[in-house]
Structures are given as structure tokens and as C-alpha cells.
């Protein structure tokens, strides 16, 4: 089970790191074609969300790997699940597909439950 959880943690970290870096580095007008929801939020909110995703990605892997404050790994997974719950709400309201966000939310919860 430990190997499966490590695979999940690394995959989730890669997804959230990629999404977070994109939101932090790209200007809002370049994100618009890929992420239509950015039109309805302020620039600094997009950057803040990207920063949270980057920190969450680090939290999924680093504490458990180093053994320092390992409780931060399941807490990071819970935090990212909350972010994905918000994403489901946003995409549902915009009548956009929300299935990828549900999958990420469930995977984050699996990591959280089994790492607590």
C-alpha cells in the first residue's frame, strides 16, 4: 500500500505543481483560453491559487520523504482536496466539465486518509 500511496503522491504533486506554476508565471490573458474561469477572478487570486497549489504539491511529498513533520503530508492532501472542491463548484456553475476535479479530489482524500 505504501508504494501505491507514493505513486499517488508523486502524480498529484506533479499535477498540482504544473498547474500552480502555470498560474503563477503566465499572465491572466494567456490563461484565458485554457482556463475560462480566470475571467471572473482578480489577477492576484489566480496567482494566490497557483501559490497554494505549488505549496500543496511540496507538502504532498517533502514532509513524508524527509520524515520531518510528516503530518503535513495528509494536511496538504486535505488542503488540495478543499481546493478541488472549490474547483468543482466553479466549473459546475460555469457549466463546464468537472470530472477531472472530482478525480483529483478523491485521490487527494485517499492520500489524506491513508497517511493520517
C-alpha positions as CSV (number, residue, x, y, z in Angstrom):
1,X,0.0,0.0,0.0
2,X,2.9,2.3,0.7
3,X,4.1,2.1,-2.9
4,X,0.6,2.9,-4.2
5,X,0.4,5.9,-1.9
6,X,3.8,7.1,-3.0
7,X,2.8,6.8,-6.7
8,X,-0.4,8.8,-5.9
9,X,1.5,11.5,-4.0
10,X,4.1,12.0,-6.8
11,X,1.5,12.1,-9.5
12,X,-0.7,14.5,-7.6
13,X,2.3,16.6,-6.8
14,X,3.3,16.7,-10.5
15,X,-0.2,17.8,-11.5
16,X,-0.6,20.5,-8.9
17,X,3.0,21.7,-9.4
18,X,2.4,22.1,-13.1
19,X,-1.0,23.8,-12.7
20,X,0.4,26.1,-9.9
21,X,3.5,27.1,-11.8
22,X,1.4,27.9,-14.9
23,X,-1.0,30.1,-12.8
24,X,1.9,31.9,-11.1
25,X,4.0,32.6,-14.2
26,X,1.5,33.1,-17.0
27,X,-0.4,36.4,-17.3
28,X,-4.2,36.2,-17.0
29,X,-4.9,36.9,-20.6
30,X,-2.7,33.9,-21.7
31,X,-4.5,31.6,-19.2
32,X,-8.0,32.6,-20.5
33,X,-8.1,30.2,-23.5
34,X,-7.2,27.2,-21.3
35,X,-8.9,28.3,-18.1
36,X,-12.0,30.3,-18.9
37,X,-12.8,30.8,-15.2
38,X,-9.9,33.3,-14.8
39,X,-12.0,36.0,-16.5
40,X,-14.2,36.2,-13.4
41,X,-11.5,36.5,-10.8
42,X,-8.8,39.1,-10.0
43,X,-5.2,38.6,-11.2
44,X,-3.9,38.2,-7.6
45,X,-6.4,35.5,-6.9
46,X,-5.1,33.4,-9.8
47,X,-1.6,33.9,-8.5
48,X,-2.6,33.1,-5.0
49,X,-4.3,29.9,-6.1
50,X,-1.2,28.9,-8.1
51,X,0.9,29.5,-5.0
52,X,-1.4,27.3,-2.9
53,X,-1.1,24.6,-5.4
54,X,2.7,24.8,-5.5
55,X,2.9,24.6,-1.7
56,X,0.4,21.8,-1.6
57,X,2.5,19.8,-4.2
58,X,5.6,20.3,-2.0
59,X,3.6,19.3,1.1
60,X,2.4,16.0,-0.6
61,X,6.0,14.8,-0.9
62,X,8.6,16.5,1.1
63,X,7.4,16.0,4.7
64,X,6.7,12.3,4.3
65,X,10.0,11.8,2.4
66,X,12.2,13.6,4.9
67,X,10.3,12.4,8.0
68,X,10.2,15.9,9.3
69,X,6.7,17.0,10.3
70,X,5.1,14.1,8.4
71,X,1.7,15.1,9.5
72,X,1.9,17.9,6.9
73,X,1.5,15.4,4.1
74,X,-2.0,14.4,4.9
75,X,-2.8,18.0,5.8
76,X,-1.6,19.1,2.3
77,X,-3.7,16.5,0.7
78,X,-6.8,17.7,2.6
79,X,-6.0,21.3,1.6
80,X,-5.7,20.3,-2.0
81,X,-9.0,18.4,-1.7
82,X,-10.6,21.6,-0.5
83,X,-9.2,23.5,-3.5
84,X,-10.6,20.8,-5.8
85,X,-14.0,21.0,-4.1
86,X,-14.0,24.7,-4.9
87,X,-13.0,24.0,-8.4
88,X,-15.9,21.6,-8.8
89,X,-18.3,24.3,-7.6
90,X,-16.8,26.9,-10.0
91,X,-16.9,24.5,-13.0
92,X,-20.4,23.4,-12.2
93,X,-21.6,27.0,-12.0
94,X,-20.0,27.7,-15.4
95,X,-21.5,24.5,-16.9
96,X,-18.0,23.2,-17.7
97,X,-16.8,19.6,-17.2
98,X,-15.9,19.0,-13.6
99,X,-15.0,15.3,-13.7
100,X,-11.2,15.8,-13.6
101,X,-11.5,17.9,-10.4
102,X,-13.6,15.2,-8.8
103,X,-11.0,12.6,-9.6
104,X,-8.2,14.8,-8.2
105,X,-10.4,15.5,-5.1
106,X,-10.9,11.7,-4.5
107,X,-7.2,10.9,-5.0
108,X,-6.2,13.7,-2.5
109,X,-8.7,12.3,0.0
110,X,-7.3,8.8,-0.4
111,X,-3.8,10.1,0.3
112,X,-5.1,12.0,3.3
113,X,-7.0,9.1,4.8
114,X,-4.2,6.6,4.4
115,X,-1.4,8.9,5.5
116,X,-3.1,10.1,8.7
